[in-house]
Amino acid sequence: MDGRAIYIYDPIAHMGSQLNHAVLLIGHGSRNSDANREFEQLVEQVRLRFEGELPIFHGYVELAAPSFVKALSDLSMQYDKITVVPISLFMAGHVKNDIPLAIAKLVSLNPKTKYIVTPALGVEQEMVNLFYDRVTEAIQKDDADAAVIVVGRGSSDPDANSNFFKLVRLIGEGAKLYRVFPCFVGITSPRLAETLDYVARMRPRRVFVIPYFLFTGVLMNRIDAMIREVQEKSPWIKVSMLSYIGVDRHLVDLVERRVREADEQRPNLDCVTCHYRAPLGKLSEQVGGLKSLLWSLRHTITHNQAMPHSHAHTPMKKHVLVCTNNDCADKGALRVLRRLQRTLKDKKVFKDYKVTRTSCMGRCGEGPTVAVYPDGIWYRELDEASAERLVCEHLLNDQLVAEKVDNIMQ
């Protein structure tokens, strides 16, 4: 059940007569009446798409009425063919277990009814473009260094969690954003609280939090409380929460497509989110036969250029970055830079290590800031003496100057 319509039972597959056909949309259900109301608004939008063509019904897995089991049972008495569409973000427990088990019981009671179950919403072009629109509308040109946090519910099913990460990656690359962080409210990690703290330490000017939830509910209030807490701790960072999915046209488009593809028995392959086949945000210029070929060739050539090859110079062992922007410069960053360079020269190892001055590294108030790569070690409040120790202990002997460590980016 990982990528195509599933035909659970088809006793009249070879009959030529037109089937009496209905569609059942299954929502999770919530104690929050607003969430159930929003789901039913979605049902109504889908119903308008199929007006005069197919009857659209709905049911809930739990916490609300009618239950999908009762709805299915009632429909089985009236229709020869029922298409079941789970309005669920990913293929997890309810879609993989609860719905098939319920239908298996109905098959024995209604042997002449054909049941079709479509996949969950999953990682699809419509869902990627839905959030591409949200992100690009919220992030202006002056928010180029903004960080985006996408929050999921979290699942005990690793397949669902991995698809969430894939979707977040597609959203980030489609919107040309490279500081996009996936996390979860519960069940699994990384959690929202630790991600908010991690991102705050990067000191972006803006942080956008996107709840990847279909409808409203108590978790939205929990996310809002976490954001307020971070805002109080780091008032210099503006944190904004964007809207959850809701009744969006992209979502309605996808549900309509699920119904029509199930009827056409069209497979849903993993390549539906390949950026050579489907336009995803700003990656649309790569779509199409000839363009796909050219981009594939470029991709191959780039890899070939990056393959190991001989150099006239010895490879560098480590790269030291020194922030020399205003705040760090006022605290002696240039003296730290010169001491690092002088010590490397005195030790006759200056060809093995490179020291580079940078602009602001986002640690204002904690400088002079120095980062060592590829180790991913960030130091704070260095002076000339600790700069010399950094060379002798860290660069030459792989021992951290522990009391000056600010963060380990690994």
N, C-alpha and C positions, 0 to 999 in steps of 0.2 A: 504493500500500500504506500509506495513512495514516489509515485509520479504519473499515474494514469488512472482513468476511470476504472472502477472495479465492478465487474458484473457478477453479483453474488448468486443470482438465480435467473435462469432464462428458459422456462419450459416451453415457450411458444416462439422461439427464435426464428423458426422457419415458416411461421404462418404469414400469409400475405396481407391480412386485413390490417387496417389502421388501428393502433392501440389507443385506448382511452387513457390519456397521459396526464399526470399531475406532478408538481414539484413541491418538495418540502425543504424549507430552509431551517437548519437547526442552530439555535444560539445556545450559549452556555447557561444563561440565566443568572440573575443577581438578586440580592436582597434590596438593592438600590432600585427603586421604581424608575428613576430617570434612565438608568442603564437599559432596563427592559423596554422603556418607551423609545429609546434611540434605536434599539434593534428592530422594533416593530416599524419605525420610520424607514429603516433600510428595506425591510420586507415590502413596504408600500411602494418604494421607489423601484424595486425589482418588478413588482406586480405591474407597474405602469409600463415597463419595458416589454412585458409579455401580454399586454391587454388584448383580448380577442384571440390570443394564440394558445396560451397555457394557463391553467389556474395555479396560483402560488399560495402555499400554506406555510405555517411556521409552527415550531415547537421548541421546547427547552430541554437541555440535559438535566438540569436541576434548579432548585430554588425559585422556579416560576412556573406558571401554568399557561398553556397546556404542556404536558410532558411530551417529548418527541415520541415516546413509546405509544402513548394513547393516540397521538395524531397519526402515526404510521398505521396503527391498528384500524383506526376509523377509515383512513384513505384506502387501505387494502380491501375494504368491503365495497368500495365504489369504483376503483380504478384498476386497469390491467397493468399499468406501467407507472412506477413512481421513481423519480430522480431525487435523490437525497443530497443536499449540498450543505456540508458542515461549515458554518460561518465561524471558523476557528483559524487563528493565525498560522499555526503550524500543525504538523502531523504528530500528535502526542496521544496520551492515554484515551481520551474520549473518542477521538476519531479512529484510533487503531483498535480499540477494544470495545467500548460501550456500544457504539453504533452497530458494528458488525454482529455482536452478540445478540442485540435486540432484534435485528433483522433475521438472524438465523432461526430464532424462535418463531417469527412470523411466517417463515417460508413453509413450515410444516402445516400451518393453519390455512395458508392461502397459496396453494401450489400453482395456481394459474397466474399469479402476479409476478411481474418482472421488476426487480429492485436494482437500481443503479446508484452507487455511491461515488461521488466525485472526491478528488483530493481536497485537503484543506487549502486555505488561501495561499500559503507557502511563499516561496521566493519567486515573485513574478514581476514582469515589467510594470504592471499597473501599480503595485505596491512600492516599487522603487521610485517611480515617477511621482507618486503621491507625495512622498516625503522630499523628493527633490524640489517640487514646487514649494513646499512649506519652508524648507531651508533657504532657498534662494530668495524667497519673498522676505524672510526675516533678516538675513545677513546682508548688510549694505556694503558698499565698497570700502568704507572706512573701518569695517570689521574684519579686515583681512587676516588678523592674527587670532580671530575668535576660535574657541574650542566648542565642539558639539558633543554632547553626551546623549546617547540613545538608550532609553531604559525599557527593558522587557520585563515580563512577569516572572520569568524563570520557570524551568520545568525539570522534573526528574528524568525526562527523556533526553539523552544526549543528542539525538538526532534533531530534535526541535531546537535545542540550544545552539547547535552548530549552524543550523539554517538561519537563526537570528543573527549570528556573527557574520555570515555570508551576506545577508541583506544589508547590514550596517556598512559593510565594506563597499558594497555596490552603491549605496547612497553617498558615501564619502567621495568615492572616485567619480561618480556621475556629477557631483556638484563641485569637483576640484577642491575638496577640502581634505587636509592631511592631518588634522588634529580632531579625529572623530573617535569616540570611545564607547564601545558597547558595555552594558552592565545590566544587572538585574535587581529587582526589588527584594526577591526572596528565593528560597529553595537552593539556588546555586550561586556561584561566584563568577566574576567579581561583583560585589554589591555596590549599590548606588552610593552609600555613605563613603566608602573608601575611595570610590572613583571621583566623587566631588572633592574630597580632600587632596587626592593626587593632582587633579587638574588645577585646583586653587594654588598649589605650590609652583605650578608653571607660570603663574601670574599673567594670564591673558587678560585683556581689557574687558572682553565679553565672554560669557559662557551661555550657550543655548542648550536647554534640556528638552529632549523630545520624548514624550511617553509613547512607547509603541504598544498602545492598548486600543482595542476596537471602540470601547465605549467608556463612559464615566464610571466612577465607583469609589470605594473607600481608599483604594491604593493611590488615587490621584491626590487625595488629601495628605497621605503619608509622604508622597514625593514633594508636595508643596512645603510641608513642615521641614523636611531635610534641606530644601533650598534656602528657606528663611534662616536656618541655623548657620549654614555656610556664609550667607550674606552678612550675618552679624559678626562672624569671626573674621571675614575678609571683606570689609566694606568697600575697598578700592576696586573690587571686581563686580561688575554688573551681571547678575544671573537672571536669565529670562526663561520661562517655561512656555514652550509652544503647545499647541492643541494636540490632543490625542486624535485618532483617525476619524471617528464619527461617521456621519452619513456623507461620504465624499463621492464625487462622481467617478473617481478612479476605482473605488471599491465596488460601486454599482456595476461599472464596466466589467470588472473581473468576475463578479457573481454571474452576470449575464453570460459571459464567455464560458464559465464552468458548465452552465446548463446546456448551452448549444453544443459544446464539444463533447459532452457526455452523450448527447443524442446522436452525434455524428461518429461516435466511437473513435475520436481523434486522440492519439497518444500525446502525452505531455512530457516531452523530453527535457533533460537538464539544460539543453542549449537554448531554452526560451529566454534565459537571462544572459546569453553570450552577447557581448557588446558588438560582435560582428553581424548579428542577426536582428537584434532589437535595440532601438534607440534608448539609451539610458542617460538622461541628463545631457551633459555636454559631450558625451561620447558618441553622439549621433553621427558625427562625420565619419565614423569608421564602419557604418552600416552599408551593406550592398556587396554584390559579387566581386567586382573589380577592386573596390575599396578594401574589402576583406582580404583579398589576395595581397594587395600592396602593403597593408598594415601587418599581415602575417610575415611577409618578406622582411619588412623593416624590423619586426620583432626578432626574427632569426638572425639577421645581420648584427643587431645590437648585442645579442647573446654571444655571437662569434667574436665580436670585438672585445668582449669582456673576458674571454677565455685567457688562461695563463699564457704569458709570452715573456720573452727576455727583455731586460731593461739595462740601460747603460749605467744606471745608478743602483745603489743598494736599497732594498725596500725599507721604508720607515717602520720603526718599532712602535712608537706611540706618538700621538698628537695632543699637544697641550693648548687649550684655548683659554685666553685671558681676557676678561671683560675690561675694557678701558673706557666705557661710557662715563658720563658725568659723575654719577654717584660713586662708582668704583674708583674713578680717577682721583676724585677728591680724597679718597681714603688710601691712596698710595699704590694704585694698580700699575702705574708705569714703572715704579721702583720694583714691584714684584716681577713684572715682565723682564726688566733688564737683569735682575738677579738670576732668574731662571736661565736666560740666555748665557749669561756670564759663567754660571756654574757648569752648564753643559759644555761650554767651550773649555773651561779649566779641566774638566774630566775627559776631554778629547772624545766626546761622544755626540757632538752637536750635529753630525750627519745622520745619526740614527733616530733623533728626536726632533720634532718640529714644534716651535712655539709660535702661535698666531694670536694677534690682538683682534678682538671682536667688538662689535657694538653691544648694546644692552642684551644681556642673557636672561633677563626677567627675574633677577634676584636683588632688586634695589633694596637698600637698607641692610643687606647681609654681606656686602662685598669687603674687599675685592674678591670676586668670584672667579674660580679656575676650574675647568673641567678637563679630565684626562680620558682620552679615547684610544683604543677601543674598549678600555676597561669600564667606561661609563661611571667614573667616580667624579662627583662634584664636591669642591671644597669651598669654604666660606671664610671670610675675615682673615685672609692670608696677609702676612707681612714678609719682609725680606728674609728673616730667619726661617720662617716656615716654608718659604719658597725654596731655600737651599735644601731643607730637609725633604721636600717633595721630590727633588731630583735624586738625592742620595738614597732615600729610603724607598720611595714609590717607584720611580722610573728605573733605577738601577738594581733594586733588590726586591721589588714587588711586595713591599710592606707599606700599608696605608699610614698616613699621618692622621691617626684615628680621631684625635680631638678636634680636627678641622673639617671632618667629613660632613657635608651637608645632605647628600643624597647619593644613592647607588642606583643608577638607571639600568637595571638588568631584570 
